[in-house]
Amino acid sequence: MNKKYNLEKGNLGENIARRYLENKGYIIVDQNYRNKYGEIDLIAKEKNNDSLVFIEVKTRIGEQFGIPEDAINFKKKDKLIKNAQAYISWNKKAKNFNSYRIDAVCIVLDEGKQIKRIDHYENITG
Amino acid sequence: MFIKVLSATNLGLETIGVDVEINIANRGLPGFEIVGLPGKTVDESRERVRTAIINSQIEFPARRIIVNLAPADLPKQGSFYDLPIAIGILASVLEFKIPENSLFFGELSLDGTVRHTKGALLLSLFAREKGIKNIFVPKFSANEAAIIKGVNVYPIQSLSQLLGYCLGRVNIEPAQYQEREVGRIEAEFDMREILGQEQSKRAIEIAAAGGHNLFMVGSPGSGKTMLARALPGILPKLEEEESLEVTKIYSASGNIGPDGSLITVCPFRAPHHSISLVGLVGGGSRPLPGEISLAHRGVLFLDEFTEFPRSVIESLRQPMEDGRLTIARSMARITYPSRFILIASANPCPCGYLYHPKKACICNQREVNKYRKKISGPILDRIDLHVEVPIVDAKDFSEDEESAPLGRGESSSQIRERIIKTRDIQRNRFSQDEIFTNAEMKNTQIKKYCLLSGEVKRLLVQAVMNFHLSARSYFKMIKISRTIADLEGSEQITAAHLAEALQYRPKNRES
């Protein structure tokens, strides 16, 4: 596998997640936010809620090498928290929110890049 | 869904109940965590449980699993939480009821089979004490657990078998206890194979009969080691009560192999003199029993006594007196019993030929003194019987070899008969006391059971004055006389009995 392939897969997954969340009633504020610590896949807010949600999207093709949930370990969560904190302190869009939350969306695709399952986990660091 | 499974942990010889609480949440990122102060082995249990469940052809739930081991402040160690955790997860996922009033205990293999796990006996004792009816233990530990009557011991072969039982598909019969001849130590020599050495043989017999300690001094090749190695052959079997005490220690320390049963043979431990202090008396952050406790109700043979480090020898003082030892460490304070017969042997000097009738000793006085100082007075004073093992004359030896190839004198089994009789006398005598042998008598018991006639008393007082015996030795002499009288089946301690006992006093021969 190469980097280009992974990037493609990631973008595909992020777009699937974006559509999925929009259907669920989230408003996407930012996609692929980058700073010097790393990146946040999606940043969204809930329609009837005052909270800003940072979303990590994990995509896997097939589950024989482990489920995407396994990839979100302690280290990854720690990184996500630091990134979110950086976003909150540096970005104007993050003002005027009462609460913040980190979510994960795990997507499993089959060989033909069709969605096998999609799971949304709320507040993974809580 | 929340599930609670009962288990227990062993701390020394005590058992503490542990509740294994399992919660599988429907929300949250999938994960598997164990809380409640798990040690390394308990933490690794996650991987064993996960793999064992998958290899039992059951899907491992991709949900948030939290396992809590309560009480949460007690540090948990050991691999036996695998089975309760696994069955708890399965019960939660497949929604069946865990058998009530049951304890679970056992280490899982990655393929889903259950391995032999140490401490099963203590667990069934605990279950009986707490009124828990059923215990589920590994198949190979079931016989050990079934020693205790009144508890249903279910032998578990694999996780899928236990699952089948819980779902009502498979029937498991409770294990019935079967005695097996395991751990039997055959004596290397028969007593009659040992040539000459009548006095030493007699001393060994007295030691075995009354549970007395014995110190043998002699030149190299005189047969000290052989005498000690012949001892297991004349020791009686353990009484039921003793047997359980010994088996408990062996179970707790993982010295009972798969499919083990009650230990009925007197333990015989002969550690090498390179042993450490902790190895001898026990220790570790969660203290394990040392050789002295593994020799409980049996024999601790310390060959080349003078070669042991001084600190190691001195550490024997309290356990020899009290018959138990409390090991205090930061994590736990544990008392192990250590009522053993100490058989020690040493040379009289570094070259070994002091007092030898033919060979010259090449040690100077300073070396001899230094050698003797390795064993302190307090230790020697605690040893009841002291014998000098003379060398065997080569002439007798070759003659004996021709005329009696199997040796002369009594065989081990004949001597053992006599010792069993003597032990019976002692047991009847001490039926109201919590001791088994004469050597264990306290001063009040000596006064009660060892009445001395005026003549015997006079002889004893005279001996104490002439030989400068200590107060402890005074009582030891009475105890030895009691054993000698018992060997003869005599109710009264006579002057002859005492006179023989005095032969075994600590001697301070000047060179």
Chai-1 contact restraints between the chains, C-beta under 6 A:
chainA,res_idxA,chainB,res_idxB,connection_type,confidence,min_distance_angstrom,max_distance_angstrom,comment,restraint_id
A,E69,B,P30,contact,1.0,0.0,6.0,A-B,restraint_1
A,Y121,B,L29,contact,1.0,0.0,6.0,A-B,restraint_2
A,I124,B,L29,contact,1.0,0.0,6.0,A-B,restraint_3
